[in-house]
Amino acid sequence: MLSRSIKLALVLLAGFAAVPFGHCAESATGARPPNFVVIFGEAHGWANTSIQMDDGIPKLKSDFYRTPNLERLAREGMRFANAYAASPRCTPSRAALMTGKTPAQLHMTFIGEGKKDTVPDAGLKMIPPKSVLELPEDEVTIPMLLQKQGYATAHFGKWHLGRANPSKHGFA
């Protein structure tokens, strides 16, 4: 089980840096689709903001850190308090959030990363699988789907899904 420091306290507080989507045209009914922002904060624990993440657990906020802008986002928007990171590593977690697939489905598990690409010593219990270090361009991502629905998408900050430009994955 993942520790609470790895648990995503809030998808809005979760360095995908910031992924704003929005400014769609009005629908036929005159209602505008919602705008939203996803902030994927690496190593961001439950008590690293001044927002109480879970209404039932008062200690799940910081008395030290002051995050008034995030407080305003949480107050004026929606807060999600029950989610988990797909991996303890940032790249597989980012890829999972972008695609809706597990790191294992994407082959982005990074078992044995940094080791030589040779058969491991006979003493190991398994041969690590080959890892994918770049989010494949043919993977359908949430931003791609949102663009098809008329959303303007943008990515700011740390990409960390390989060397491809975020525009290859649905960001303007």
C-alpha positions, 0 to 999 in steps of 0.5 A: 500500500502506498503511504499517504505522502504518495497518495494524491490528496487532490487531483487539483493539487496533485508539477504536471505542473499545470494543465489548464483546459477551457474556453469552449464555445457554448453548447446548443443549450447555451450552457458552457462546458466547465473549465478545469485545471490539473496540477500534478505536484510531485512528492506532494503530501496530504499536509503540504497545503493549507487546504483540508483535503478530507473533511473527516480528517482535520489534520490533513492540512498544514498549519505551516504552509500557506497556499491561499491561491490553492485554497481559492481554487478548492473553495470555488471549484471541486476538491477530490480527496480520494485518489492514488498515484499510479506509481511511486515514480513521476513519469509512470504516474503522469503517463497514467493520468494522461492516458487512463492506463496503468503504467504496466499497460504503457510499459512505463514501470521502470523496473531496473532502469539505469541497469545494463540491458543484459540478462541479470545475474542468475541470482535474481528471481526475474528478468526485468521487462524492457521499459518505455521511457517516452509516452508513445505518440499513438497513445490517446490522451485526455487532452487529445479527447478534450481538443476534439470536444472544442477545448483549448489545451495547454501545458506548463511546467515539467513534462517528464514524459519523454523528449516529445513536445507536449503538442504531440500529445494534445496540448496546443 
